[in-house]
Amino acid sequence: MVVDGKIDSLPFHDLGTWQRFEQLVWDVVRAAERLSACHRYGTPGQAQGGIDIAGRAADGSWHVFQVKHVERFTEGDARKALDTFVHGLRPYDASRFVIVTSCRGTPTQVRDLAQRYRARHPDVDLGEIWDAEHLGHLLRAQPAIVARHFGDEAARRFCDEDALREFTEGGLRRAGIPVGAADPFGLEVHEAIAVDDVTHEGSLTGLSGHADLADPLPGPLPAYFRRPFDDALDAAVDQAVAGRSVMKVLLGGSSTGKTRAMWEAVQRLPEGWHLWHPAGHDELLASVDALPPRTVLWLNEINRFLLSGDTDRDERVAARLAALLRGPRHAPVLVLGTAWQEHWSTMTTAPRDERAQTKALLAHGWIRVPESLTEDEVSALLSQPGPVDSRMLQAARLAESGHVIQYLAGGPAQLERYATATPTARAVLEAAMDARRLGHGPDLPQDFLRAAAAAYLTPLQRDLAQPGWFAAALEYLAAPCRGVRGPLAPVRNLPSYRLSDFVELHARRNRQPVCPEDEFWHAAVLHAAGADDRAALSRAALDRGRTTDAESLALAAAEDGEGAALYGLARWYEGHGTTDVEARLHYELAAELGVAAAQVAVAWRHEREDRLDEAESWYRKAVESSDRTDAVVGLASVLSRRGDEAAAGRLYDRALASGFFGARAVEYQARLQAAEGRHEPALHLTAQAFEAGNPEAFTGLAWAYMYKDTARAIAVLKQAMAAGDRNAPRELAWTYEQEGESELAEHFCEIAVSLGETNALRGLGMIRRSRGDYRSAAGLLWRAYNLGLRHSLSELARLREEEGSPRRAERLYRRALHEGDESAGAELVRILETRGRSREAEALAGRCPDLLEALALARAARGEPEAAEHLLAAHIAQGHSRLLLSLAALRERRGDRAGAERALRQAQDAGVHFASERLTQLSANTRRRG
């Protein structure tokens, strides 16, 4: 029935699962009831007393809700629910119990029964039953909730006009919910351990020294204990309140208090602020451009948005977040996120040309969260005046080495469960651990776990397993640990399980060298949760040299319409295949599935082969599906080859107008034209790319000519100077020096320095040092240093080494390291070891794996290869798998090619980059020598 363009009800049963309906009810309760600390109660497998949601009212009393996603709710159902509550544990001593159903109405018999129970139990409010009609009444004033669960169109047609007007501000969608209505557990704050009055560790009196120190009725979250890093987080909140957009990412290990700290920080925001917690990439990209001012964007585990396995999409997210922070119409917004160190390193230390947007976004906005509390902090926690949360007391007294926050989240108990598991339970848990660290999503299907567990059992263990081994293993792993989830907990209303993030981080740090056996990969092909999971595991298999498994997983993902894994395979074959056949086949399969990057790759191949009809068709498909700038430029190239310069020009203009990446794509097209001998069009496109904001356009074209046609390269650089390119004088100085024209080199070097390009001095000094002109080189390098180029010290140190002055070199390396040149550390370790000062070298090398690698190589170079291998092996055992490449190199130099192959295969199993390439190279070297 439609009244005045409105709909009179919402399709609650279209939500599908109980879990989604519970989420809706939770949102409604938070918004309509104004309860503080409103949270979902308990976890699957725990005794919950018939309660799904709980919250505290303004008068301090607790209200609880039971959620029923059913088509019929009978008198018998109501009696069971009411009896479970009134005769059960009644958590929080709750004074109000509400049953919420998705039924269109509530039978009179059910309401009469509820009234009779209320009369029998006057101390508790038992009479309320919310059905679909009552939920609809509440939701008419909540367009944000309706839009989140049923879509914007449903919100527009269902909600009251006054509420809809408040939902938007100046055309910007009001996403999220008021900060005061947010639930910490919905934002992924960990549940805390449960503590009885007397525990197996001892009484609370014994823990605190005073029985009255323990708070007898703690809330759902333990009391918060501030640490120094909270000041930096508070400063970010203050900036946002003052009107400036700001982003901060809390960086630390699992269960160190990152998410809880963010929760506490946003409680300081004044009324009027909203909090938005997007579920994933698609929701974020769809709405981030329309966020209104005074919004908190909550990105817990920010790697889920910036490290998804799809680099192009990750970069789009980073670019949109950066635009959000810059945009005055959004200000102020507060973007808060968390990250583990492992993910942070991958996001921020990618090679120079990769993840540029992500690296720029994250460059300065992080706050480090310590792994543990200091002794002073633990003492301060225990000596707080007045009642102290009993959970904090137990954690402070029993946690090892100050790991109080981890203890609160049950982490040690979860690892203890793993350590004491039966072989079958351990196999199931390790299958889950490996699935997560290799890329599977959080929900792990039962069928996958059952099939994959076989990879972790010996034939004898499989034969001896009892008929119900799998169910027993799941029960053991799901049982709560000190009141929080077990290491592998069931997902409500789904035949799936989730690994605790504490155990997941343990796996990432300790199981990196492990490559699962065949059964694991076969199970993933058949039973992984979805196409994205198969695609992620395909990439992991490829990294570990399991190309057959990678292809099986990619094809399985393709059956569900996901072509990204096929595109990854195509790129791998392009670099490793003996012919182009495999790469081309997989590019074409991915292109047919709509992967825009693959469509561009197919089009480019057709264009190179002068099959312009096919090239144009694929470029157009890529443009229509993604508007990729390389597709736009490729299409322009095809049209230009056909003589349609006007259409090509319009497309080039379109790419150039899109920003830096469009200008970079045009630059690359100019280089291709130069390689084909089309010099004038190449120069014209380069000038356009430079004018559109690509500062490296001219130098890129010049280096395409360098060493093959140096005169033309110089001509390009001179035109660049005329166009205002500040890089050109520097490049001309270096080019003329390489050509032996030192006077011209110095002339252009001075011009570069006058423009602020002091690196021209450093580069010129390096060229002269390579020719043995140490005096002139030293002068240039010192001048560069005095003008602020700190890295010149390391070049000066190398010069002194070549001159035969190791003491002077050492002093310079130390000074460079002290001034922030991390590369000087490896050189200093090398020079100390070379001069026989091993203890000093070892002390310095203990700082990071890169320095250990330098130490091992230096030790081998001075005739102690066994000691070098021992050093590397010790740190490889601690999880530094990348050092396996160095170990392999040492062994190959000693002639131990079998040992080198073993090390490289271990590196391949651990997913170390370039291990597969090194294996291929080792095999080729062995054949040549054989």
Backbone hydrogen bonds, N-H to C=O, Kabsch-Sander energy under -0.5 kcal/mol:
donor,donor_aa,acceptor,acceptor_aa,energy
3,V,6,K,-1.6
6,K,3,V,-2.4
7,I,157,R,-1.8
8,D,1,M,-0.9
12,F,10,L,-1.9
14,D,11,P,-1.3
15,L,12,F,-1.5
16,G,13,H,-1.3
17,T,15,L,-1.7
21,F,17,T,-1.7
22,E,18,W,-3.0
23,Q,19,Q,-2.0
24,L,20,R,-1.9
25,V,21,F,-2.6
26,W,22,E,-2.8
27,D,23,Q,-2.3
28,V,24,L,-2.4
29,V,25,V,-3.0
30,R,26,W,-2.3
31,A,27,D,-2.1
32,A,28,V,-3.2
33,E,29,V,-2.2
34,R,30,R,-0.7
36,S,56,R,-2.9
38,C,35,L,-0.6
39,H,54,A,-3.1
41,Y,52,D,-2.2
46,Q,43,T,-2.2
48,Q,46,Q,-0.6
51,I,48,Q,-1.2
52,D,65,F,-3.0
53,I,65,F,-2.0
54,A,39,H,-2.8
55,G,63,H,-2.1
56,R,36,S,-2.7
57,A,61,S,-3.3
60,G,57,A,-1.9
63,H,55,G,-3.0
64,V,96,R,-2.6
65,F,53,I,-2.7
66,Q,98,V,-2.6
68,K,100,V,-3.0
70,V,68,K,-1.3
78,A,74,T,-2.2
79,R,75,E,-2.5
80,K,76,G,-2.1
81,A,77,D,-2.1
82,L,78,A,-2.7
83,D,79,R,-2.7
84,T,80,K,-2.2
85,F,81,A,-1.5
86,V,82,L,-2.8
87,H,83,D,-2.3
88,G,85,F,-0.7
93,D,90,R,-1.8
94,A,91,P,-1.5
95,S,62,W,-2.3
96,R,62,W,-1.0
97,F,125,D,-2.8
98,V,64,V,-2.2
99,I,128,E,-1.8
100,V,66,Q,-3.2
100,V,98,V,-0.5
101,T,130,W,-3.1
102,S,68,K,-1.3
110,V,107,P,-0.5
111,R,107,P,-1.7
112,D,108,T,-2.8
113,L,109,Q,-2.1
114,A,110,V,-2.1
115,Q,111,R,-2.0
116,R,112,D,-2.0
117,Y,113,L,-2.2
118,R,114,A,-2.0
119,A,115,Q,-2.2
120,R,116,R,-1.8
121,H,117,Y,-1.6
124,V,121,H,-1.9
125,D,95,S,-2.8
126,L,124,V,-0.9
130,W,99,I,-2.9
131,D,129,I,-0.5
132,A,103,C,-3.4
135,L,131,D,-2.7
136,G,132,A,-2.4
137,H,133,E,-1.8
138,L,134,H,-2.1
139,L,135,L,-2.5
140,R,136,G,-1.3
141,A,138,L,-1.0
142,Q,139,L,-2.1
146,V,142,Q,-2.1
147,A,143,P,-2.9
148,R,144,A,-2.0
149,H,145,I,-1.9
150,F,146,V,-3.2
151,G,146,V,-0.7
151,G,147,A,-1.3
155,A,151,G,-1.8
156,R,152,D,-2.5
157,R,153,E,-2.0
158,F,154,A,-1.7
159,C,155,A,-2.1
160,D,140,R,-2.4
164,L,160,D,-2.2
165,R,161,E,-2.3
166,E,162,D,-1.6
167,F,163,A,-1.1
168,T,164,L,-0.7
168,T,165,R,-0.8
169,E,172,L,-2.3
172,L,169,E,-1.8
174,R,167,F,-2.6
175,A,173,R,-1.4
177,I,275,L,-2.2
179,V,273,W,-2.1
181,A,178,P,-1.7
182,A,178,P,-0.6
182,A,179,V,-1.3
187,L,183,D,-1.1
188,E,185,F,-1.2
189,V,184,P,-2.5
193,I,408,L,-1.9
194,A,482,R,-3.1
199,T,202,G,-1.5
202,G,199,T,-1.0
204,L,197,D,-1.2
207,L,203,S,-1.7
208,S,204,L,-2.6
209,G,205,T,-2.8
213,L,210,H,-1.7
214,A,211,A,-1.1
215,D,388,V,-2.2
226,R,224,Y,-0.6
230,D,227,R,-2.1
231,D,228,P,-1.5
232,A,228,P,-0.6
233,L,229,F,-1.5
234,D,230,D,-2.7
235,A,231,D,-2.1
236,A,232,A,-1.5
237,V,233,L,-1.9
238,D,234,D,-2.7
239,Q,235,A,-2.1
240,A,236,A,-2.1
241,V,237,V,-2.6
242,A,238,D,-2.0
243,G,240,A,-1.4
244,R,239,Q,-2.5
246,V,333,V,-2.0
248,K,335,V,-2.4
249,V,365,G,-2.7
250,L,337,G,-3.1
251,L,249,V,-0.6
251,L,367,I,-3.0
252,G,250,L,-0.6
252,G,339,A,-2.3
256,T,253,G,-0.8
261,A,257,G,-2.0
262,M,258,K,-1.9
263,W,259,T,-2.3
264,E,260,R,-2.5
265,A,261,A,-2.2
266,V,262,M,-2.3
267,Q,263,W,-0.9
268,R,265,A,-1.6
269,L,266,V,-1.5
273,W,270,P,-1.2
274,H,294,R,-2.3
275,L,177,I,-3.2
276,W,296,V,-3.3
284,L,280,G,-2.3
285,L,281,H,-3.2
286,A,282,D,-1.9
287,S,283,E,-1.2
287,S,284,L,-0.6
288,V,284,L,-2.6
290,A,287,S,-1.8
291,L,288,V,-1.3
294,R,332,P,-2.9
295,T,332,P,-0.8
296,V,274,H,-3.1
297,L,295,T,-0.6
297,L,334,L,-2.3
298,W,276,W,-3.0
298,W,296,V,-0.7
299,L,297,L,-0.7
299,L,336,L,-3.4
302,I,338,T,-2.7
304,R,301,E,-2.4
305,F,302,I,-1.7
306,L,302,I,-1.7
307,L,303,N,-2.2
311,T,309,G,-0.7
314,D,310,D,-2.6
315,E,311,T,-2.5
316,R,312,D,-1.8
317,V,313,R,-2.3
318,A,314,D,-2.4
319,A,315,E,-2.6
320,R,316,R,-2.3
321,L,317,V,-2.4
322,A,318,A,-2.4
323,A,319,A,-2.1
324,L,320,R,-2.2
325,L,321,L,-2.2
326,R,322,A,-1.7
327,G,323,A,-2.3
330,H,327,G,-1.1
331,A,327,G,-1.0
334,L,295,T,-2.3
335,V,246,V,-2.6
335,V,333,V,-0.5
336,L,297,L,-2.5
336,L,334,L,-0.6
337,G,248,K,-2.0
338,T,299,L,-1.2
339,A,250,L,-2.1
344,W,340,W,-2.6
345,S,341,Q,-2.5
346,T,342,E,-1.3
347,M,343,H,-2.3
348,T,344,W,-2.3
349,T,345,S,-1.7
354,E,351,P,-2.3
359,K,355,R,-2.7
360,A,356,A,-2.2
361,L,357,Q,-2.3
362,L,358,T,-2.2
363,A,359,K,-0.7
363,A,360,A,-0.6
367,I,249,V,-2.6
369,V,251,L,-3.0
373,L,402,G,-3.1
378,V,374,T,-2.4
379,S,375,E,-2.3
380,A,376,D,-2.4
381,L,377,E,-2.3
382,L,378,V,-2.2
383,S,379,S,-1.5
384,Q,381,L,-1.0
388,V,213,L,-6.4
390,S,215,D,-0.6
393,L,389,D,-2.0
394,Q,390,S,-2.2
395,A,391,R,-2.5
396,A,392,M,-2.8
397,R,393,L,-1.9
398,L,394,Q,-2.3
399,A,395,A,-2.3
402,G,399,A,-0.6
403,H,400,E,-2.1
404,V,402,G,-2.1
407,Y,403,H,-1.7
408,L,404,V,-2.2
409,A,405,I,-1.6
410,G,407,Y,-1.7
411,G,406,Q,-2.2
414,Q,410,G,-2.0
415,L,411,G,-2.2
416,E,412,P,-2.2
417,R,413,A,-2.0
418,Y,414,Q,-1.7
419,A,415,L,-2.6
420,T,416,E,-1.8
421,A,418,Y,-1.2
426,R,422,T,-3.0
427,A,423,P,-2.0
428,V,424,T,-2.1
429,L,425,A,-2.4
430,E,426,R,-2.6
431,A,427,A,-2.1
432,A,428,V,-1.9
433,M,429,L,-2.7
434,D,430,E,-2.7
435,A,431,A,-2.2
436,R,432,A,-2.3
437,R,433,M,-2.3
438,L,434,D,-1.7
439,G,436,R,-1.2
440,H,435,A,-2.8
444,L,442,P,-0.8
444,L,497,Y,-3.0
446,Q,495,P,-2.7
449,L,445,P,-2.2
450,R,446,Q,-2.8
451,A,447,D,-2.2
452,A,448,F,-3.3
453,A,449,L,-1.9
454,A,451,A,-0.9
455,A,452,A,-2.0
456,Y,453,A,-2.1
457,L,454,A,-1.2
462,R,458,T,-2.3
463,D,459,P,-2.1
464,L,460,L,-2.1
465,A,461,Q,-0.9
465,A,462,R,-0.5
469,W,466,Q,-2.0
472,A,468,G,-2.3
473,A,469,W,-2.3
474,L,470,F,-2.4
475,E,471,A,-2.3
476,Y,472,A,-2.3
477,L,473,A,-2.4
478,A,474,L,-2.1
479,A,475,E,-1.3
481,C,484,V,-2.6
482,R,480,P,-0.6
484,V,481,C,-1.9
486,G,478,A,-0.9
488,L,477,L,-1.8
489,A,498,R,-2.5
491,V,496,S,-2.6
492,R,490,P,-0.5
494,L,491,V,-1.9
496,S,494,L,-2.0
497,Y,444,L,-2.2
498,R,489,A,-3.3
500,S,487,P,-2.3
504,E,500,S,-2.3
505,L,501,D,-2.5
506,H,502,F,-1.9
507,A,503,V,-2.3
508,R,504,E,-2.4
509,R,505,L,-1.9
510,N,506,H,-1.8
511,R,507,A,-2.8
514,V,511,R,-1.7
520,F,517,E,-1.1
521,W,517,E,-1.0
522,H,518,D,-2.5
523,A,519,E,-2.4
524,A,520,F,-1.9
525,V,521,W,-2.0
526,L,522,H,-1.8
527,H,523,A,-3.2
528,A,524,A,-1.7
534,R,530,G,-2.0
535,A,531,A,-2.5
536,A,532,D,-2.3
537,L,533,D,-2.3
538,S,534,R,-2.0
539,R,535,A,-1.8
540,A,536,A,-1.8
541,A,537,L,-2.5
542,L,538,S,-2.3
543,D,539,R,-2.3
544,R,540,A,-1.0
545,G,542,L,-1.7
546,R,541,A,-2.7
547,T,545,G,-1.3
550,A,546,R,-2.5
551,E,547,T,-2.5
552,S,548,T,-2.3
553,L,549,D,-2.5
554,A,550,A,-2.3
555,L,551,E,-2.6
556,A,552,S,-2.1
557,A,553,L,-2.4
558,A,554,A,-2.2
559,E,555,L,-1.5
560,D,556,A,-0.6
560,D,557,A,-1.1
561,G,558,A,-2.2
562,E,557,A,-2.2
563,G,561,G,-0.7
567,Y,563,G,-1.9
568,G,564,A,-2.2
569,L,565,A,-2.3
570,A,566,L,-2.4
571,R,567,Y,-2.2
572,W,568,G,-2.0
573,Y,569,L,-2.9
574,E,570,A,-2.2
575,G,571,R,-1.3
575,G,572,W,-0.5
576,H,572,W,-1.6
577,G,573,Y,-3.3
584,R,580,D,-2.6
585,L,581,V,-2.4
586,H,582,E,-2.2
587,Y,583,A,-2.5
588,E,584,R,-2.4
589,L,585,L,-2.2
590,A,586,H,-2.4
591,A,587,Y,-2.7
592,E,588,E,-2.3
593,L,589,L,-1.0
594,G,591,A,-1.8
595,V,590,A,-2.1
596,A,594,G,-0.8
599,Q,595,V,-2.2
600,V,596,A,-2.2
601,A,597,A,-2.0
602,V,598,A,-2.7
603,A,599,Q,-2.4
604,W,600,V,-2.8
605,R,601,A,-1.9
606,H,602,V,-2.2
607,E,603,A,-2.6
608,R,604,W,-2.4
609,E,605,R,-1.3
610,D,607,E,-1.7
611,R,606,H,-2.9
612,L,610,D,-1.2
615,A,611,R,-2.2
616,E,612,L,-2.9
617,S,613,D,-2.2
618,W,614,E,-2.3
619,Y,615,A,-2.6
620,R,616,E,-2.6
621,K,617,S,-1.9
622,A,618,W,-2.2
623,V,619,Y,-2.4
624,E,620,R,-2.7
625,S,621,K,-2.2
626,S,622,A,-2.0
627,D,622,A,-0.9
627,D,623,V,-1.2
628,R,622,A,-0.6
632,V,628,R,-2.2
633,V,629,T,-2.7
634,G,630,D,-2.2
635,L,631,A,-2.6
636,A,632,V,-2.1
637,S,633,V,-2.3
638,V,634,G,-2.1
639,L,635,L,-2.4
640,S,636,A,-2.3
641,R,637,S,-2.2
642,R,638,V,-1.4
643,G,640,S,-1.5
644,D,639,L,-2.4
645,E,643,G,-1.6
648,A,644,D,-2.2
649,G,645,E,-2.8
650,R,646,A,-1.9
651,L,647,A,-1.8
652,Y,648,A,-2.6
653,D,649,G,-2.5
654,R,650,R,-1.9
655,A,651,L,-2.3
656,L,652,Y,-2.8
657,A,653,D,-2.2
658,S,654,R,-0.6
658,S,655,A,-1.1
659,G,656,L,-1.1
663,A,659,G,-2.2
664,R,660,F,-2.6
665,A,661,F,-2.1
666,V,662,G,-2.0
667,E,663,A,-1.9
668,Y,664,R,-2.3
669,Q,665,A,-1.8
670,A,666,V,-2.0
671,R,667,E,-2.0
672,L,668,Y,-1.9
673,Q,669,Q,-2.2
674,A,670,A,-2.3
675,A,671,R,-2.3
676,E,672,L,-1.3
677,G,674,A,-1.6
678,R,673,Q,-2.9
679,H,677,G,-1.4
682,A,678,R,-1.7
683,L,679,H,-2.4
684,H,680,E,-2.4
685,L,681,P,-2.5
686,T,682,A,-2.2
687,A,683,L,-2.2
688,Q,684,H,-1.9
689,A,685,L,-2.6
690,F,686,T,-2.4
691,E,687,A,-2.3
692,A,688,Q,-1.6
693,G,690,F,-1.6
694,N,689,A,-2.0
697,A,694,N,-1.5
700,G,696,E,-2.4
701,L,697,A,-1.9
702,A,698,F,-2.8
703,W,699,T,-2.5
704,A,700,G,-1.0
705,Y,701,L,-0.9
705,Y,702,A,-1.0
706,M,702,A,-1.4
708,K,705,Y,-1.7
709,D,705,Y,-3.3
712,R,709,D,-0.5
713,A,709,D,-1.9
714,I,710,T,-2.6
715,A,711,A,-2.0
716,V,712,R,-2.3
717,L,713,A,-2.1
718,K,714,I,-2.2
719,Q,715,A,-2.0
720,A,716,V,-2.1
721,M,717,L,-2.1
722,A,718,K,-2.0
723,A,719,Q,-1.5
724,G,721,M,-1.4
725,D,720,A,-2.7
726,R,724,G,-0.7
728,A,725,D,-0.7
731,E,727,N,-2.0
732,L,728,A,-2.6
733,A,729,P,-2.4
734,W,730,R,-2.0
735,T,731,E,-2.4
736,Y,732,L,-2.9
737,E,733,A,-2.0
738,Q,734,W,-2.2
739,E,735,T,-1.6
740,G,737,E,-1.4
741,E,736,Y,-3.1
742,S,740,G,-1.1
745,A,741,E,-2.2
746,E,742,S,-2.6
747,H,743,E,-2.1
748,F,744,L,-2.5
749,C,745,A,-2.0
750,E,746,E,-2.2
751,I,747,H,-1.6
752,A,748,F,-2.4
753,V,749,C,-2.5
754,S,750,E,-2.2
755,L,751,I,-1.1
755,L,752,A,-0.6
756,G,753,V,-1.8
757,E,752,A,-2.7
758,T,756,G,-1.6
760,A,757,E,-1.6
761,L,758,T,-1.2
762,R,758,T,-1.1
763,G,759,N,-2.7
764,L,760,A,-2.3
765,G,761,L,-2.5
766,M,762,R,-2.3
767,I,763,G,-2.0
768,R,764,L,-2.1
769,R,765,G,-2.5
770,S,766,M,-2.2
771,R,767,I,-0.7
771,R,768,R,-0.6
772,G,769,R,-1.7
773,D,768,R,-2.4
774,Y,772,G,-1.8
777,A,773,D,-2.2
778,A,774,Y,-2.9
779,G,775,R,-1.8
780,L,776,S,-2.1
781,L,777,A,-2.6
782,W,778,A,-2.8
783,R,779,G,-2.0
784,A,780,L,-2.2
785,Y,781,L,-2.4
786,N,782,W,-2.7
787,L,783,R,-1.2
788,G,785,Y,-2.2
789,L,784,A,-2.4
790,R,788,G,-1.3
792,S,789,L,-1.6
793,L,790,R,-2.0
794,S,791,H,-0.7
795,E,791,H,-1.0
796,L,792,S,-2.2
797,A,793,L,-2.4
798,R,794,S,-2.2
799,L,795,E,-2.0
800,R,796,L,-2.3
801,E,797,A,-2.1
802,E,798,R,-2.4
803,E,799,L,-1.9
804,G,800,R,-0.7
804,G,801,E,-1.3
805,S,800,R,-3.0
809,A,805,S,-2.1
810,E,806,P,-2.8
811,R,807,R,-2.2
812,L,808,R,-2.0
813,Y,809,A,-2.6
814,R,810,E,-2.6
815,R,811,R,-2.2
816,A,812,L,-2.6
817,L,813,Y,-2.6
818,H,814,R,-2.5
819,E,815,R,-1.6
820,G,817,L,-1.6
821,D,816,A,-2.6
822,E,820,G,-1.2
824,A,821,D,-1.5
825,G,822,E,-1.6
826,A,822,E,-0.6
827,E,823,S,-1.1
828,L,824,A,-2.4
829,V,825,G,-2.4
830,R,826,A,-2.2
831,I,827,E,-2.4
832,L,828,L,-2.4
833,E,829,V,-2.5
834,T,830,R,-2.6
835,R,831,I,-1.5
836,G,833,E,-1.7
837,R,832,L,-2.7
838,S,836,G,-1.0
841,A,837,R,-2.0
842,E,838,S,-3.0
843,A,839,R,-2.4
844,L,840,E,-2.1
845,A,841,A,-2.6
846,G,842,E,-1.3
847,R,844,L,-1.4
848,C,845,A,-1.1
851,L,848,C,-0.7
852,L,848,C,-1.5
853,E,849,P,-2.3
854,A,850,D,-1.7
855,L,851,L,-2.3
856,A,852,L,-2.6
857,L,853,E,-2.4
858,A,854,A,-2.2
859,R,855,L,-2.6
860,A,856,A,-2.5
861,A,857,L,-2.1
862,R,858,A,-1.3
863,G,860,A,-1.8
864,E,859,R,-1.9
868,A,864,E,-1.9
869,E,865,P,-2.5
870,H,866,E,-2.5
871,L,867,A,-2.1
872,L,868,A,-2.2
873,A,869,E,-3.0
874,A,870,H,-2.0
875,H,871,L,-1.3
876,I,872,L,-2.3
877,A,873,A,-2.1
879,G,876,I,-1.9
880,H,875,H,-1.8
881,S,879,G,-1.7
883,L,880,H,-1.6
884,L,881,S,-2.2
885,L,882,R,-1.6
886,S,882,R,-0.5
887,L,883,L,-2.3
888,A,884,L,-2.5
889,A,885,L,-2.0
890,L,886,S,-2.4
891,R,887,L,-2.2
892,E,888,A,-2.5
893,R,889,A,-2.0
894,R,890,L,-1.5
895,G,892,E,-1.2
896,D,891,R,-2.5
897,R,895,G,-1.6
900,A,896,D,-2.1
901,E,897,R,-2.4
902,R,898,A,-2.1
903,A,899,G,-2.2
904,L,900,A,-2.3
905,R,901,E,-2.4
906,Q,902,R,-2.2
907,A,903,A,-2.3
908,Q,904,L,-2.5
909,D,905,R,-2.5
910,A,906,Q,-1.7
911,G,908,Q,-1.5
912,V,907,A,-2.6
915,A,912,V,-1.7
918,R,914,F,-2.3
919,L,915,A,-2.2
920,T,916,S,-2.3
921,Q,917,E,-2.4
922,L,918,R,-2.7
923,S,919,L,-2.5
924,A,920,T,-2.1
925,N,921,Q,-2.5
926,T,922,L,-2.5
927,R,923,S,-2.3
928,R,924,A,-2.1
929,R,925,N,-2.3
930,G,926,T,-2.1
